[in-house]
Amino acid sequence: MLLNPLVVISLVVVMITTGWLLYTGGPSSIAQARPGANLLPALDLTAAGVPPASGPSASGPSAPAGPVGGWNVSHSGDAGASLELVEGQLSAQALKLDVDRYASGDVTLTSPRVNVDPGKTYLFKAFATSDADFTLLARQHHADGSTTLEQLRNPLERPGNSPFTVSDAFDSGDTTTAVEYVFRLASKGTVRVEGAYLEAADDVRVRPAATTAPNLIPNPELATPRPGAPDSWSPYASGSSTVESGRGEDKDGSFLWTRIANYRSGEAKWQYPPVPVTTDRYFEFGATYRSEREVDVVAEFELAAGGREFHNLATVPPAGEWTTIKESFQVPKGAKTAMVTLVSHWDGTTGVRDYSLKDVTKPGPLRWDQPMVSITFDDGWQSVYDRALPLLNKHDFPSTHYVNASSIETPNFMTAAELQQMHEAGHEIAAHSYEHLDLTSIVADRLDEQLRKSEEALAAAGFDTNDLAPPYGRSDPQVDWYASKYFDIVRGTEDGINTRQNLEPRDLKVFYVTDETAPGDLAEALAETSRVNGWLILVYHQIATPDSTGTQENTIAADRSTITSDVLAAQLQLIDDSGIEVQPVAQAFEKLQGP
């Protein structure tokens, strides 16, 4: 055993919490800025509780409540909130934002404003604990005096009592002079924030620059030679409500607003002439909005054969400040026009501006020549070898197994010999990092060590791989940067089907299978995969016997991911019946890319 590089010589004791894991080795293991590098001011150790914010404003956020360490809480609409300094789980102090009353609008916790130097990359990270959903936003101040507030794409978190990280990285370029980060809530609940830092960092992958493709939406500036609706724009309302619409002006230019009262049914929005499109082309939609209620981002397609098709791209929360959002979509089969709008459904006022629709289709073929399915299993559980492997072999389905090298030869996990047998039979053995750590929650040198040791241990055992699935699907700009040193493919956790147009090799979309996955859900995903010649990646964990609830107490995250072997058998039969080719992740990626 000691000669096998995958055998564990000693186990590191870990503390397991829902969706989050850290070594018990002490505070030095926790993600934090390099010594002396944190640009955020320290929390005021003597700060007392802050009185609830008050004075809702119909046109924007209220005046901030008194700051704690430079952090401020404010709100729009009808809500009540307070901010105080409390004992932290990971550090001595944490900020506690408590929304004890909520009817409309948003509540925000904003970090201190920090000046940044031109031409540098920066990393922001903080630990949060929340019993309510929230979004993270970045407010950038620019050299011309303007500001932008953009909603960031952080992985969805299940509210709970365990800390998880939120993060962002950006390049200041020639225009960004300062930055703030905003936690936004739109419900009652409590959020604790601790360990926040902002540092200049070269070891990050920043958000891509804005595309330079032409804006296809007519008159995005909302110009008009006469009072009333701007050229090419018109209000639309349906259902039973009282709706008013108009055009307004502020220091940033023109915007359109819609006010709904006495809502019973229907919707209200501003719309423009639909844009001609063709099947499978890929578009990026952008807009800036402000709203007292949540708003749907809806793509409406006119079909060449008649009729319309509607896709809800996102539902964005209430926003007391002008907030920029971006969504991408691929044109469905048979569509001849597209129009993407922000749609309101409830009492309240919504403002919109800065609409853009850009064709960002990749050069070359619009789609792959065929659909593909990959069946993946996380963690290397023994139950997969005992119960899943015979079912996979029955269908001649090769699969991918993301294993933690440190788990091999330990109770409940596969042995090195079993992995070797699977590898020789055509199954892919890929990396799940060295130990099952939330890579976003540990310091950079330990992060690099986890990825390096994973790649080295698997290679030494004969399992060369360029394929990684971060534990818990948790990744961030720093994890992305270090992962790129050792791996070419990274499986993410965003739900969806990969296509040639939306493919992100370092953030592959997945279909996460749990004990609540209905046969119809999988059948629908397989049908859509076939329709678009997409790539469906299924994610499994433990496999229990039909007369058992599984070994959930042994899983690293009790997330209902254990399913029974009879359920797996039925799902594999659905895959077989679909006729879609099944390949491990690395082989599927290579085959889909073509020569």
BATI-740568 format. One record per residue (C-alpha): x, y, z. Coordinates in pm, whole numbers, plus 32768, in hexadecimal, padded with zeros to 4 digits. Layout:
# BATI-740568
XYZ ...
END
This chain:
# BATI-740568
800080008000 811480F48058 81AC80CE7EFC 806B813D7E51 806682B87E25 7EEC82BE7E53 7EEF821A7FA8 7EB082FE80CE 7FCE82F381C8 7F2783DA82BC 7DD5848482BE 7DA685F2830B 7C8B862B8400 7B8387098367 7A5787C383E4 792587798312 780D887382EC 76FB889181E7 7799890780A3 78DA8982814B 7A1588DC81D4 7B588954826F 7C7F88AF8311 7C8C88B8848A 7DF4892A8466 7DA18A8B84D2 7D588BE48445 7E8A8BDC8362 7DD18AE8827D 7CAD8BD2823D 7CA88CA38101 7D328DFA8151 7DFB8F1380B7 7F718EFA80A9 801B8FA681D0 7FE7911D81BC 7F2A91068073 7DBE913380E2 7D3E9280805E 7BFF9272812D 7C15931E8281 7C04924683B9 7AB79235846C 7A9593238590 7ABC924386C0 7A0A9341879B 78DD937686B7 778B934C8758 764D92D886B0 75C193B885A4 7457942E85BB 736993B284AD 736D94718367 723A9547832C 719A96358236 7140956880FE 7162961D7FB3 708E95E27E7F 71A3964C7D95 72D395A47E2B 737A951D7F64 735595C480B5 747196778160 7566957881ED 755595108356 768A95648421 77B994A8839D 786B93858445 79D4937C83D7 7971944182A3 7859934E8244 76FC93DF8215 759C93578206 748994038141 733D93A580A9 723794097FAB 70C493CE7FB0 701D935480ED 7117929A81C6 71C792AF8313 732D92458356 744592648456 75BB922D8454 769791CC8578 77E7913485CA 77D48FD4865D 78BA8EB286AA 79288DFE856F 79438C8B8522 7A938CA98475 7B1A8DE8850D 7AE38EC1863D 79E08FA6859C 78D28F8A8493 77D8907F8403 767090188441 756690A8835C 740A905D83DE 72DA90A68304 71BE908C83FF 70AF91268326 7081910981AF 6F68916780C0 701491EF7F87 715992767EFA 72B191FB7F5E 739E920C8087 751292348044 7651920E810C 776A92CF8062 78DE92B080A0 79C293DF80CB 7A28948C7F8B 7B8F942F7F30 7C6794E77E34 7D1E940C7D38 7E4694427C53 7E26943B7AD7 7E8793037A16 7E7D920E7B39 7DAE90DB7B89 7CFE90BD7CD8 7C578FA87DA0 7B368FD77E92 7ACB8EC07F7B 79F28EA380B0 79508D928181 77D78DA981A7 76D68CF38278 756C8D298217 740F8CA78256 738E8D668127 73EB8D817FB8 74C38EA97F57 75878F267E2A 76E58FB87E19 772390EE7D47 785691BD7CED 784293397CDD 795D93CF7C14 79B095427C13 7A4495C87AD0 7B3196E07A78 7A1E97A679C9 795397B37B0A 785996A87AA9 780F95677B68 779294107B02 76ED930F7BE4 76F791B17B50 765690757BD2 77608F657BE7 773F8DF67B97 77938D417CD9 77298BD77D0A 75D28BAE7DA3 75E18B677F15 74EB8AB17FEC 74A78B848120 75338AEA825D 760D8B17838D 775D8AC782EA 78468BCC8253 787F8BCB80DB 794C8CB27FFF 78DB8DBA7F08 79DD8E577E25 7A318F277CF5 7B638F8A7C2A 7B8B90AC7B3A 7C8A916C7A70 7C8392E07AC3 7CF493397962 7D1094A9790E 7BC3951F799C 7B6F94767AE9 7BE795497C0E 7B3094AF7D37 7A4F93897D90 794A93237E90 789991D47EC1 772791B97F0E 7660909F7FB1 74F390C17F48 73C6901D7FF3 7258902A7F92 71B38F7280B4 71BC8F53822B 72F48EA482A6 74508EC48333 75A38ECD8288 76F08EC4833D 782A8F328287 798A8EFB8309 7AED8ED5828E 7AB38FC6816D 7BE4903680AC 7C4290E97F6B 7DA490C77EEA 7E6B91007DAF 7EA58FA17D24 7F418F147BEA 7EC88DAF7C2C 7D5F8DE57BBD 7C928DBD7A80 7BCE8EFF7A52 7A778F2C79BC 7A858F437840 7A81909D77A6 793C91197710 790490A675AD 793091A67499 7825911373B5 771E920A7331 75E9924A7404 74C091C9733B 73B49278740A 733993B5735E 735C95027412 73FA947D7554 743695E675C3 72B9961575CE 72D397557505 719297FF7498 714F993E73D4 7001996C7484 6F61992875D6 6EEA97C57614 6F7A967475B8 70D696727518 70F7960F73AC 70DF9493737C 705D945C74DF 6EFB9421755D 6E5D93BB76A7 6DA3927176C2 6CB291F477CD 6BC890CD77EF 6ADF904078F5 6A1D90EE7A06 6AE992077AA5 6B0F937F7AA4 6C4893CB79D8 6CF895147994 6E2F953A78B9 6F1596587862 706D96DD7814 71499784791A 729598397930 73A998407A33 751B98957A3B 756C975B7972 747497A1785A 7324971077F5 726D95E67887 711895447863 703394F87986 6F00942479C5 6E21943B7AF7 6D26932A7B4F 6C0E93537C4F 6AE792787CB1 6B94914C7C19 6ABB901C7BD7 6B548F787AA5 6C288FB57970 6D6B9075793C 6DFE91C278D3 6F3B921B7814 6FDC92F9770E 7026925675C0 70D0929F7473 70B7920A7313 7129909C731D 728790567297 72B18F5D7175 73658E1F71E5 73AB8CBF7166 73B88B6F7216 74E18B2772FD 757F8C7F72F3 75F68CF57449 75A08E4774E2 75FB8F137615 74EF8FF176AB 753B910F7799 7468920F7850 746992F3797E 733792F37A5D 72A693787BA3 716E92E07C3B 70A092BF7D77 704E91557D1F 70FF90327C7B 7108903C7AFF 71118F2879FA 720A8F3578DB 71468E9477BE 71B18E3B765C 708C8E33756A 70BE8D7F741D 6FDD8D9972EE 6FDC8C4C7234 6FEC8C2D70BB 6ED88B2570C6 6DF98C0B7190 6DCB8C447300 6EBD8CB7740E 6FAA8C197508 700A8CB77655 71468C707720 71718CFE787F 72E68D497883 72EF8DC079EF 72268E587B08 72E18F7C7BA4 729890017D02 721191587D60 731992677D3B 731693BE7DD9 7441942D7D06 747994147B92 750B92B77B61 75A8921C7A2B 755890B679CD 75C98FD278B1 75328E91782B 75888DB47701 74AE8CD1762F 74B18BFA74F8 739F8C2673F4 72AD8AFD73F1 725B8A3B72B9 716E8AEA71CA 71858C467262 71928D6A7171 71918E927267 71F28ECE73D1 719A8FD874D0 72208FD57635 717390B37735 715590EB78AB 6FF4908A7910 6F3F90FE7A4D 6E2690377AEE 6DD890DF7C3B 6D79922C7CD5 6E9B931E7CCB 6F7793EF7BE7 7085936C7AFE 7180943D7A39 725393BB7915 736D94477840 74A893E37783 740A92BF76C9 74FA920275E8 74E590C77517 7625904E7472 766A8F28738E 77938E75742D 777E8D35735E 78CA8C7C7348 796F8C5B71F3 79428B0F7141 78248A16715E 76FA8A84722B 76D4893372D4 778987E97304 774B86C97213 76AA85EF731E 762585F07482 76EA8558759F 76AF84E37704 77B584BE7818 776584007958 783A84737A7D 785F84087BE8 78FC84DE7CF8 79DB847E7E1F 7A3583157DC2 7937826B7EA3 794C80F27ECA 77D680DD7E86 781781557D23 790180317CDF 781A7F377D88 76C97FAA7CFF 76F4809F7BE0 780B7FF57B20 77477EB77ACF 76297F8C7A49 771580607977 77B97F2678EB 76637E997890 76337FBF77A2 77A37FD9773D 77A5813D77C5 790181C57814 78F582C6792C 79C883CA79E0 7A2883AB7B4E 7AA484E17C03 7B71845F7D27 7C2B84FB7E4A 7D8084597E46 7D9384617FC2 7C55838E7FE3 7CD1825A7F2B 7CF281228006 7C2681C0811B 7AD8814181A1 79AC817E80BB 7A8881DB7F92 7B1181147E6B 7C6780727E72 7D8380BC7D83 7D577F627CE8 7BE77FA27CA7 7C3280EF7C05 7D3C804D7B2E 7C467F447ABF 7B48804D7A5D 7C50811979A9 7CBA7FEB78DB 7B4C7FAB7882 7B2C810677E8 7AAB81D7790B 7B538327794A 7BFA83677A9B 7C0484E07ACD 7C5C85D87BE0 7B8086537CFD 7CAB87027D9E 7D8D864F7E97 7CA386647FC1 7B3386BE7FC1 7B62882C801D 7A9F895D7FB3 7BBC89EC7EE5 7B2F8B4C7EFA 7B508B4A8074 7CC78B088097 7DFA8BE28067 7EA28BF17F12 7FD28B1A7F60 7EFB8A057FF0 7E108A237EC5 7F3589F37DD8 7FAC88CC7EA7 7E5788217E9A 7E4988367D1F 7FB787E07CE4 7FB386B17DCB 7E7186377D2A 7F0686457BCC 805185AB7C39 7FB8848D7D01 7ECC84277BEA 7FE1843B7AE4 80CB836A7BB9 7FC0825C7BCD 7F9582597A53 7E6283377A47 7ED78460797C 7DBA85597976 7D7786BE790A 7C1986B679A1 7BB3874E7AF1 7A70876B7BB5 7AA688517CE3 7A0887C57E22 78A788457E59 78C688EB7D04 795C8A127DBF 7A3F8AE87CE9 7A9F8C557CCE 7B938D2C7C07 7CBC8CB77CD6 7C5D8B477CC5 7C318B707B4C 7D908BFC7B2B 7E3A8AE67BED 7D6689D87B4A 7DDF8A5079F4 7F4489FA7A5B 7EF088887A6D 7DA8884779B3 7D0788A67868 7B9F884778BD 7ADF88AE79F6 7981882F7A40 78A889357AE7 7751892B7B8D 767B8A0F7AB4 754889547A3B 752C892F78C5 759588857785 76E488D876E8 76D9893F757A 77E489AF7489 77768B1674BF 77628B1E763C 78838A307686 796A8AAC779A 7A7C89A377C0 7ACA8A1D7922 795C8A2B798E 78A4890878ED 772D89057929 769487D879D8 7554871E7A2D 756B86D27BA0 74B685907BFE 7417856E7D57 731084907DF5 721185947D86 7266857E7C11 712D85087B5B 714384257A28 70958531795D 71A1863179B4 72B58553792C 71E784F077FB 71AB865F77AB 731D86B177D0 737B859176EA 727D860175E7 7301876575EF 746786E575D7 74078627749E 734F87537408 74758841742E 7590874573FC 760187A17559 76D386FC7664 7620868F77A2 76FE864978D0 764F858679E5 76D8859A7B48 76A6847A7C3F 772E842A7D97 76DF82F97E6F 760781D47DFD 753781207F04 747B7FD77EF6 73067FEE7EA0 72A27F8B8002 7386808C80A4 7391820280D3 750281F28081 762D8256814F 75D983C4815D 767C83E582B1 77C88393820B 77B0849680F8 787D85D18109 774E86AA80BA 75F5862F811E 755286BE7FE5 746085A57F89 755385357E7C 754083C17ED1 745782FE7DEC 7400818C7DE3 747F80937CE3 732480547C53 72FA81CA7C12 745081D37B6C 73F480A47A99 72B981527A1C 737B828F79CC 748781D0790E 737481287845 72E9827F77EA 744282E2776F 746081A276A5 730681D4760E 7363833675A4 746B82AF74B6 755F83C1751C 76CC83597526 7763833D7682 78CF839C76B9 79A0840077E9 79D285757813 7B3185957785 7AE584B5765A 799B85677616 7A4686B97623 7B518649752E 7A5A85A57442 796E86CF743C 7A8A87BE73EA 7AD486F672B1 7C2486DC7201 
END
